[in-house]
Amino acid sequence: MKEPPMPKSKKIDKKKDTVYIDIEDKDPVWLKDKGDHFYKRSDYYSALNAYSKSLEFDKEFIMARLNRATAWLKTRCFENAVEDCQDIQTYIQGLKAEERDNDEFYTRMMARSYLKMGAGYAWISKFDESVEALTSATKYKTVFNEREIIEI
């Protein structure tokens, strides 16, 4: 994969042997935000690069992994999207129960990962797994409103 491009507003004095320009190139949150910027402009491959770079520096950054799964779906790489969703679920289920169950953030991440995983399975014609994942997503009633659950 090639490096995601730098914003044009930055002055870049990059030497041939320089790997990183400044701290922003190592900051996973900044890289995720850069991926979000690309995603909003429908540049899904650059978004994938930015999200992947973010995950190199923080493998437990589940928001970047969820956004990368969404970008994988947009680029029709459904197996990769399912794999990212499974990684999110494995990480969250590995947390202590009191930490996981009392935090709304983890609940939203689980619900959205089930939803994206169900879509990925449907696109690769694994319908039983898709129905199972989408059914699991509907159990999170606090995350989705009633209209969204009916659409699922």
PLY file of the C-alpha trace (Angstrom):
ply
format ascii 1.0
element vertex 152
property float x
property float y
property float z
element edge 151
property int vertex1
property int vertex2
end_header
0.00 0.00 0.00
1.22 3.48 -0.69
1.17 6.31 1.84
-1.97 8.44 2.03
-1.31 11.89 0.57
-0.59 14.80 2.87
-2.99 17.75 3.07
-2.08 20.49 0.61
-2.07 23.08 3.37
1.09 21.57 4.87
4.51 22.63 3.69
6.44 19.44 3.17
10.22 19.37 3.33
10.72 15.66 2.97
14.19 14.28 2.40
14.81 11.03 0.60
15.55 9.05 3.78
12.91 10.72 5.98
10.22 8.26 6.97
8.01 10.58 9.03
7.46 14.26 8.53
6.19 15.09 12.02
4.26 13.67 14.93
0.95 13.82 13.06
2.14 11.00 10.82
2.33 8.75 13.86
-0.85 9.89 15.63
-3.58 7.26 15.10
-6.42 9.72 15.80
-5.08 12.19 13.24
-4.70 9.40 10.68
-8.27 8.19 11.37
-9.56 11.73 10.88
-7.60 11.91 7.65
-9.28 8.66 6.58
-12.69 10.14 7.46
-11.84 13.16 5.29
-11.06 10.89 2.32
-14.15 8.76 2.93
-16.46 11.79 2.87
-15.01 12.68 -0.52
-15.57 9.11 -1.81
-11.83 8.43 -2.04
-12.18 5.02 -0.43
-8.72 3.67 -1.28
-6.98 6.64 0.34
-9.30 6.24 3.32
-8.30 2.58 3.57
-4.63 3.55 3.54
-5.13 6.15 6.28
-7.17 3.78 8.48
-4.62 1.00 8.00
-1.77 3.34 8.90
-3.69 4.39 12.02
-4.08 0.74 13.00
-0.34 0.14 12.57
0.26 2.52 15.47
-2.71 1.45 17.62
-4.04 -2.03 16.89
-6.82 -1.59 19.49
-8.28 1.56 17.91
-11.67 0.03 17.19
-13.24 3.16 15.68
-10.55 3.18 12.96
-11.12 -0.54 12.41
-14.89 -0.05 12.10
-14.40 2.81 9.64
-11.97 0.64 7.69
-14.61 -2.10 7.54
-17.03 0.44 6.07
-14.45 1.46 3.48
-13.84 -2.22 2.66
-17.58 -2.59 1.99
-17.51 0.45 -0.32
-14.60 -1.04 -2.29
-16.38 -4.40 -2.51
-13.76 -6.23 -0.42
-16.37 -7.94 1.67
-14.16 -10.62 3.25
-11.86 -7.93 4.64
-14.84 -6.05 6.06
-16.10 -9.20 7.80
-12.62 -9.87 9.18
-12.34 -6.36 10.62
-15.78 -6.72 12.23
-14.79 -10.05 13.75
-11.62 -8.44 15.15
-13.72 -5.70 16.76
-16.07 -8.22 18.34
-13.16 -10.36 19.59
-11.50 -7.35 21.18
-14.68 -6.10 22.88
-15.67 -9.54 24.12
-12.17 -9.91 25.57
-12.69 -6.91 27.85
-13.78 -7.28 31.45
-17.56 -7.62 31.68
-18.05 -4.60 33.96
-16.02 -2.40 31.61
-17.74 -3.67 28.47
-21.34 -3.78 29.69
-21.40 -0.35 31.33
-19.92 1.58 28.42
-22.29 2.80 25.70
-19.36 3.19 23.27
-18.66 -0.56 23.24
-22.37 -1.28 22.82
-22.52 0.97 19.74
-19.35 -0.57 18.30
-20.71 -4.10 18.74
-24.05 -3.21 17.14
-22.46 -1.49 14.17
-19.91 -4.25 13.67
-22.71 -6.84 13.57
-24.57 -4.70 11.04
-21.55 -4.30 8.75
-20.62 -7.95 9.16
-24.14 -8.98 8.15
-23.90 -6.82 5.03
-20.51 -8.29 4.15
-21.76 -11.85 4.57
-24.82 -11.10 2.41
-22.62 -9.78 -0.41
-20.49 -12.95 -0.40
-23.62 -15.13 -0.38
-23.20 -16.48 3.16
-26.82 -15.89 3.99
-27.06 -17.94 7.18
-24.15 -16.02 8.72
-25.68 -12.77 7.44
-29.03 -13.45 9.10
-27.28 -14.42 12.33
-25.19 -11.21 12.36
-28.14 -8.97 11.48
-30.27 -10.65 14.16
-27.50 -9.95 16.66
-27.50 -6.31 15.54
-31.23 -5.98 16.26
-30.62 -6.96 19.92
-29.01 -3.56 20.45
-32.24 -1.57 20.57
-30.63 1.42 22.27
-28.24 1.98 19.35
-30.69 1.89 16.47
-34.07 3.57 16.37
-37.18 1.55 15.48
-37.14 2.54 11.80
-33.53 1.37 11.45
-34.31 -1.95 13.11
-37.23 -2.54 10.74
-34.94 -1.78 7.79
-32.43 -4.32 9.08
0 1
1 2
2 3
3 4
4 5
5 6
6 7
7 8
8 9
9 10
10 11
11 12
12 13
13 14
14 15
15 16
16 17
17 18
18 19
19 20
20 21
21 22
22 23
23 24
24 25
25 26
26 27
27 28
28 29
29 30
30 31
31 32
32 33
33 34
34 35
35 36
36 37
37 38
38 39
39 40
40 41
41 42
42 43
43 44
44 45
45 46
46 47
47 48
48 49
49 50
50 51
51 52
52 53
53 54
54 55
55 56
56 57
57 58
58 59
59 60
60 61
61 62
62 63
63 64
64 65
65 66
66 67
67 68
68 69
69 70
70 71
71 72
72 73
73 74
74 75
75 76
76 77
77 78
78 79
79 80
80 81
81 82
82 83
83 84
84 85
85 86
86 87
87 88
88 89
89 90
90 91
91 92
92 93
93 94
94 95
95 96
96 97
97 98
98 99
99 100
100 101
101 102
102 103
103 104
104 105
105 106
106 107
107 108
108 109
109 110
110 111
111 112
112 113
113 114
114 115
115 116
116 117
117 118
118 119
119 120
120 121
121 122
122 123
123 124
124 125
125 126
126 127
127 128
128 129
129 130
130 131
131 132
132 133
133 134
134 135
135 136
136 137
137 138
138 139
139 140
140 141
141 142
142 143
143 144
144 145
145 146
146 147
147 148
148 149
149 150
150 151
